[in-house]
């Protein structure tokens, strides 16, 4: 099966080939024909399934007809990183077409975004706040929008964007096609979808749970020893790129700093950074400049890095949905990944909720020869290391074991 089956314009197929896409993913197979037919879509899919191309390709096909240099497609995303990722996919797939895309989000100067809008664009990829700002200032005209895409709608709910989304909906023509994508479906999001979608086609890929290509393990540890356990675990584990999640911006910044002091190529990604700093950290992680990225949940979506071998939850997330999205950063595109979560005794209720979704008890591990002090973690025994994992790099093999320190 190939992209030729969708009868896309030759210029679009040329962009698909240039981007290296060969075989449609399951969500692309199901969604693209329905979007081309003009149907509203209610899409439920895990991250990393290829849903961005599932809506970008039909939008580009629509833009081969009709007027140019006016906003005809609006894609709303919850984070700058996801908006930038969608922009890059749209630009790559539309490179042989006349369609122009602009990404609009805060944290950077409005000047280039305003200039692009004034020059004329057909596709706007936007975060809600900056989009409304530019509309209020008279730079954004949404009266010609034919297609609205809400991507990662559940994350918009988590981040408190639903009031902004409702304001944006009032600015759009009532006659439009709406594509609604979410990896999870809390009640608020389901209610919103029912309100804005007209006779939608439901496209669901897999269950709303972490991918089966990811293995899970819990490391019980007292809070004061978390950093020491992390250092010991990184020293003893053969890894590729490692994504570490913390609960707070302050902790992400300080933990990345401490890892740098211990000679790890690490960077932080958190909301108090400027957009340029965030983009440099993300690009450095994607390009291999950084082996370790320490992030808050702002990075749980929008990181399209296929070779993350490990996700480590330094702090357990607040919800099962957040766990799903964090873990979705590894085990992508038919690769395997490992998810390690540090837990304190008070985290057990959340652990039980996660285990209900996974439908299995997660293995509790104790790191051999690590000084836990008086703490006696529950463990089911250290599992044997999976076969075929990456071998330690030369830098890893030179690391010395560090004595435990109080944080």
Secondary structure, 3 states (H helix, E strand, C coil): CCHHHHCCCHHHHHHHHHCCCCCCCHHHHHHHHHHHCCCCEEEEECCCCCHHHHHHHHHHHHCCCCCCCCCCEEEECCCHHHHHHHHHHHHHHCCCCCCCEEEECCCCCCHHHHHHHHHCCCEEEECHHHHHHHHHCCCCCCCCCCEEEECCHHHHHHCCCHHHHHHHHHCCCCCCEEEEEECCCCHHHHHHHHHHCCCCEEEEECCCCCCCCEEEEEEECCHHHHHHHHHHHHHHCCCCEEEEECCCHHHHHHHHHHHHHCCCCEEEECCCCCHHHHHHHHHHHHHCCCCEEEECHHHCCCCCCCCEEEEEECCCCCCHHHHHHHHCCCCCCCCCEEEEEEECHHHHHHHHHHHHHHCCCCEECCCCCCCCCCCCCCCCCCCCCCCCCCCCCHHHHCCCCCCCCCC
